[in-house]
Amino acid sequence: MVNVIQLIKYCWQQYIDWCDRMGLTPDNRRSCMPRLADPELIKQTKLADKPESTER
């Protein structure tokens, strides 16, 4: 059981090191962990709401 825990810790540290090498750090707003909340959706207007262009 101890060997399994050591293996998990080793693999986790390798993963964290890889994230650091790839620049996936919280400082640049990227993270190795998934987001806990989705970003806000931007409401888009319907195509019918856009004025038609007279230029062709």
Phi, psi and omega per residue, in radians:
M1 nan -0.665 -3.141
V2 -1.110 -0.685 3.136
N3 -1.117 -0.637 3.122
V4 -1.146 -0.753 3.118
I5 -1.114 -0.733 3.109
Q6 -1.113 -0.681 3.115
L7 -1.124 -0.757 3.119
I8 -1.091 -0.784 3.119
K9 -1.080 -0.735 3.135
Y10 -1.099 -0.834 -3.136
C11 -1.103 -0.712 3.117
W12 -1.087 -0.751 3.137
Q13 -1.145 -0.665 3.087
Q14 -1.097 -0.713 3.114
Y15 -1.112 -0.794 3.120
I16 -1.087 -0.743 3.103
D17 -1.084 -0.708 3.121
W18 -1.111 -0.752 3.105
C19 -1.045 -0.750 3.123
D20 -1.101 -0.750 3.132
R21 -1.129 -0.587 -3.135
M22 -1.448 -0.072 3.135
G23 1.440 0.301 -3.136
L24 -1.564 1.358 -3.102
T25 -2.119 2.709 3.100
P26 -1.076 -0.415 -3.118
D27 -1.102 -0.620 3.141
N28 -1.790 0.465 3.036
R29 1.090 0.427 3.010
R30 -2.103 2.673 -3.059
S31 -2.587 2.665 3.066
C32 -1.359 -0.303 -3.101
M33 -1.625 2.592 3.090
P34 -1.185 2.715 3.120
R35 -1.265 2.494 3.120
L36 -1.479 -0.357 3.138
A37 -2.367 2.537 3.082
D38 -1.326 2.597 3.081
P39 -1.207 2.780 3.137
E40 -1.111 2.455 3.089
L41 -1.458 2.435 3.106
I42 -1.598 2.176 -3.117
K43 -1.280 2.203 3.133
Q44 -1.833 2.565 3.123
T45 -1.395 2.724 3.102
K46 -1.275 2.720 3.123
L47 -1.099 -0.566 -3.122
A48 -1.187 -0.385 -3.125
D49 -1.347 -0.320 -3.101
K50 -1.373 2.380 3.086
P51 -1.218 2.486 3.140
E52 -1.335 2.512 3.118
S53 -1.442 2.455 3.114
T54 -1.574 -0.232 3.114
E55 -1.401 2.481 3.096
R56 -2.332 nan nan
